[in-house]
Amino acid sequence: MSDLPPRLPVLDRRRAGVLLHPSALVGTLPGGDASRGAPRGALGAAARAFIDWLAAAGCSVWQVLPLGPVGEDGSPYWVRSDHAGRSAFIDLEEAPDPVGQRAGYQDWCAREAHWLEDYVLFMALSQAHARKPWWQWQPGLAQREPAALAAARARLATELEALRVAQWQFARQWSALREYAHARGVRLFGDLPIYLAPDSVATWSARAQFQLAADGQPAALAGVPPDYFSADGQLWGNPLYDWAQARGDGFAFWRTRFASQLARFDLVRIDHFRGLAGFWSVPAGAPTAREGQWVPAPGHELLAALRADAGDLPVVAEDLGLITPDVDALRHGYALPGMRVLQFGFDGSPGNPHLAYNYSRDTVAYTGTHDNDTTRGWYDALDADTAARVALHLGCRGRGELHWAAIRTVLSSVAVLVIIPLQDVLGLGAEARFNVPGTVGGNWGWRASSASPGHEAAATLRALVGSFGRLQD
């Protein structure tokens, strides 16, 4: 990661940005043309064109969400590695050739070996076992017996080298893209999922960090308790951490995963931040999340260790949902901005914290996030009374103005950073929604190729960004 350009400040002044996961750029070319040749990865011409559009729109932040390799459903929050990049994002037409850059390639592999070697072996073994979870592999491989691993490395040498090359190509393209973004005044805003997938290189190679049964499957699962939105709560299925082990080794596992994100991004969101203060633990085999209980987590100790390594914490705390005083105390204790989502503000209470006039400066404000419907889709699904209240509050005279009225509202707030999903900039409906939480399949499929932002949207957004003191440097 040391080849990457240094971080640039993000929270030093009022800024505006756009949320778009790079998966929406896969297969696109400048102008939205995906018809020429094979599908293009996200990290080449398509991403540069989007960065150019951001700069033209006066935006200085691109929020990208997690970039790691994913499972079958494509969710960037079901990652198989914190350190690796998703190979589908590589633009193969621009990918560097390690043959011509042998010394640089070998140096990179040696520098990243602390995660790279476990990752490529895990992925090669996963492919060799038809993507069955690692606890269903041959026992010697599942239990990481040295002789079995050595034999696998020899047997799969070709596959391992191809996986190494792909990760080097991802790293080189990301480094070039970040440099391109910085040259145009655009910062990159990433995301660290608090939990990892059960079938991940971390659970296989660092088992002591997780609450796992003897066979390697989760002994306790992550989720959230019952609430207004779900009578049974949400059972996510991710394994929980063994925080006693983390304390005992000085949070080495967390410090390494966090360092990778800080090397890649200018600003990092910690997903489900409340899980660092206390987490909902559900016993494996429980039918719903109702059977869980709250368990405290050593968030203060962890953040102190991360700050000691990094010198500062360019972090945004995702503090949505059930937030208790201990979560607020943890966030404020490290001066981390939280999140507010305008769509959540219209329950009829003037004190709702998601209404823009209730924001504080230490806030990253959104019209909606990747987990929300688009603003237009959300509005279309409201009952008549709530829709009328929204229209009155936003000062819009019709459905066609709604997305710009919502954008104007959050941009005018005191929040230090405002992030707008690209779908809201374009005024798209529910057909462009990225994700529906709690559902499996049918998510993360929207592509920007059929909805190029265009000059008109950039000009309108730039005028709004400028009128509220958020233009890029």
Secondary structure, DSSP 8 states (H G I E B T S, - for coil): -TTS-----STTS-EEEEE--GGGGTT--GGG---SSS---TTTHHHHHHHHHHHHTT--EEE----S-B-TT--TTSBS-SSS--GGGS-TTT---TTTTHHHHHHHHHHTHHHHHHHHHHHHHHHHTTT--GGGS-HHHHTT-HHHHHHHHHHTHHHHHHHHHHHHHHHHHHHHHHHHHHHTT-EEEEEE-SS--SSSHHHHH-GGGB-B-TTSSBSEEEEE---SS-TT-EEEEEE-B-HHHHHHTTTHHHHHHHHHHHHH-SEEEETTGGGGTEEEEEETT-SSGGG-EEEE--HHHHHHHHHHHHSS--EEE---SS--HHHHHHHHHTT--EEEEGGGG-SS-TT-TTSGGG--SSEEEES--TTS--HHHHHHTS-HHHHHHHHHHHT-SSGGGHHHHHHHHHHTSS-SEEEEEHHHHTT--GGG----TT--SS-S---GGGS--HHHHHHHHHHHHHHTT----
